[in-house]
Amino acid sequence: MPALAPAGGFTLIFIDPPYGQGLGVKAAAELDRLDLVARPGLLVLEDMAGSEMPERIGRLALRDARTYGDTGLWIYVPKDERETP
């Protein structure tokens, strides 16, 4: 996938894996490891509302969380380790 990425990464990534299996966090961690989230950029993770998501996934910091019916959205932004979320 890195070969397909634009220089500097993607400015918006939306992850919508099967709910309740932890696949979204794993995918987000891999995207972070590959440095595919641009600065500035957003990674939106969808899962079942009420699911627990970490405050940080690598260099991605949780910026906002929203609930729409039984759907939850967690919005992450890239942060330098020296920055506060």
TIDRENDREN-444779 format. One record per residue (C-alpha): x, y, z; residue in one letter. Coordinates in nm, 4 decimals, padded with zeros to 6 digits. Example, Ala and Ser with C-alpha at 12.3 -4.5 7.8 and 13.67 -1.06 7.14 Angstrom:
<recs>
{x: 01.2300 | y: -00.4500 | z: 00.7800 | type: a}
{x: 01.3670 | y: -00.1060 | z: 00.7140 | type: s}
</recs>
This chain:
<recs>
{x: 00.0000 | y: 00.0000 | z: 00.0000 | type: m}
{x: 00.2780 | y: 00.2557 | z: 00.0618 | type: p}
{x: 00.3591 | y: 00.2492 | z: -00.3112 | type: a}
{x: 00.0032 | y: 00.3675 | z: -00.3823 | type: l}
{x: 00.0085 | y: 00.6487 | z: -00.1260 | type: a}
{x: 00.0525 | y: 01.0100 | z: -00.2304 | type: p}
{x: 00.3689 | y: 01.1820 | z: -00.1109 | type: a}
{x: 00.3140 | y: 01.2738 | z: 00.2525 | type: g}
{x: 00.0309 | y: 01.0237 | z: 00.3048 | type: g}
{x: -00.3474 | y: 01.0465 | z: 00.2861 | type: f}
{x: -00.5308 | y: 01.3454 | z: 00.4351 | type: t}
{x: -00.8427 | y: 01.1401 | z: 00.5141 | type: l}
{x: -00.8621 | y: 00.7697 | z: 00.5933 | type: i}
{x: -01.1891 | y: 00.5999 | z: 00.6890 | type: f}
{x: -01.1740 | y: 00.2538 | z: 00.8503 | type: i}
{x: -01.4974 | y: 00.0516 | z: 00.8728 | type: d}
{x: -01.4068 | y: -00.3075 | z: 00.9665 | type: p}
{x: -01.6460 | y: -00.5713 | z: 01.1037 | type: p}
{x: -01.7599 | y: -00.4487 | z: 01.4451 | type: y}
{x: -01.6363 | y: -00.5797 | z: 01.7776 | type: g}
{x: -01.3225 | y: -00.7615 | z: 01.6633 | type: q}
{x: -01.0546 | y: -00.4998 | z: 01.7297 | type: g}
{x: -00.9665 | y: -00.4888 | z: 01.3614 | type: l}
{x: -00.9983 | y: -00.1101 | z: 01.3377 | type: g}
{x: -00.7306 | y: -00.0474 | z: 01.5990 | type: v}
{x: -00.5017 | y: -00.3015 | z: 01.4303 | type: k}
{x: -00.5568 | y: -00.1361 | z: 01.0913 | type: a}
{x: -00.4966 | y: 00.2115 | z: 01.2364 | type: a}
{x: -00.1746 | y: 00.0920 | z: 01.4014 | type: a}
{x: -00.0519 | y: -00.0511 | z: 01.0700 | type: e}
{x: -00.1411 | y: 00.2691 | z: 00.8811 | type: l}
{x: 00.0498 | y: 00.4661 | z: 01.1444 | type: d}
{x: 00.3475 | y: 00.2283 | z: 01.1258 | type: r}
{x: 00.3569 | y: 00.2783 | z: 00.7482 | type: l}
{x: 00.3278 | y: 00.6574 | z: 00.7995 | type: d}
{x: 00.0254 | y: 00.6799 | z: 00.5693 | type: l}
{x: -00.1700 | y: 00.9458 | z: 00.7644 | type: v}
{x: -00.0678 | y: 01.2905 | z: 00.6393 | type: a}
{x: 00.0066 | y: 01.5919 | z: 00.8550 | type: r}
{x: -00.2430 | y: 01.7505 | z: 00.8746 | type: p}
{x: -00.4785 | y: 01.4602 | z: 00.8252 | type: g}
{x: -00.7579 | y: 01.2598 | z: 00.9852 | type: l}
{x: -00.8152 | y: 00.8921 | z: 01.0454 | type: l}
{x: -01.1791 | y: 00.8056 | z: 01.1172 | type: v}
{x: -01.2443 | y: 00.4692 | z: 01.2774 | type: l}
{x: -01.5973 | y: 00.3244 | z: 01.2791 | type: e}
{x: -01.7074 | y: 00.0532 | z: 01.5217 | type: d}
{x: -01.9975 | y: -00.0367 | z: 01.7454 | type: m}
{x: -02.1094 | y: 00.2507 | z: 01.9693 | type: a}
{x: -01.9834 | y: 00.2007 | z: 02.3226 | type: g}
{x: -01.6661 | y: 00.0225 | z: 02.2118 | type: s}
{x: -01.3516 | y: 00.1191 | z: 02.3985 | type: e}
{x: -01.0883 | y: 00.2852 | z: 02.1818 | type: m}
{x: -00.7427 | y: 00.3939 | z: 02.2958 | type: p}
{x: -00.6466 | y: 00.7585 | z: 02.3428 | type: e}
{x: -00.3391 | y: 00.6947 | z: 02.1283 | type: r}
{x: -00.2544 | y: 00.4520 | z: 01.8506 | type: i}
{x: 00.1152 | y: 00.5034 | z: 01.7797 | type: g}
{x: 00.1482 | y: 00.8698 | z: 01.6876 | type: r}
{x: -00.2282 | y: 00.9036 | z: 01.6302 | type: l}
{x: -00.4129 | y: 01.0858 | z: 01.9069 | type: a}
{x: -00.7866 | y: 01.0690 | z: 01.9673 | type: l}
{x: -00.9374 | y: 01.4074 | z: 01.8844 | type: r}
{x: -01.3115 | y: 01.3369 | z: 01.9024 | type: d}
{x: -01.5630 | y: 01.0568 | z: 01.9430 | type: a}
{x: -01.9220 | y: 01.0586 | z: 01.8183 | type: r}
{x: -02.2172 | y: 00.8238 | z: 01.8431 | type: t}
{x: -02.4911 | y: 00.7864 | z: 01.5812 | type: y}
{x: -02.7424 | y: 00.5207 | z: 01.6861 | type: g}
{x: -02.5470 | y: 00.1956 | z: 01.7197 | type: d}
{x: -02.2474 | y: 00.3373 | z: 01.5299 | type: t}
{x: -01.9465 | y: 00.4985 | z: 01.6921 | type: g}
{x: -01.6899 | y: 00.7152 | z: 01.5166 | type: l}
{x: -01.3476 | y: 00.7921 | z: 01.6628 | type: w}
{x: -01.1432 | y: 01.0643 | z: 01.4971 | type: i}
{x: -00.7650 | y: 01.0489 | z: 01.5259 | type: y}
{x: -00.5023 | y: 01.3003 | z: 01.4183 | type: v}
{x: -00.1255 | y: 01.2554 | z: 01.3875 | type: p}
{x: 00.0654 | y: 01.4026 | z: 01.6803 | type: k}
{x: 00.4337 | y: 01.4214 | z: 01.7508 | type: d}
{x: 00.5285 | y: 01.2350 | z: 02.0697 | type: e}
{x: 00.6262 | y: 01.5697 | z: 02.2235 | type: r}
{x: 00.2812 | y: 01.7184 | z: 02.1583 | type: e}
{x: -00.0148 | y: 01.6727 | z: 02.3909 | type: t}
{x: -00.3352 | y: 01.5264 | z: 02.2427 | type: p}
</recs>
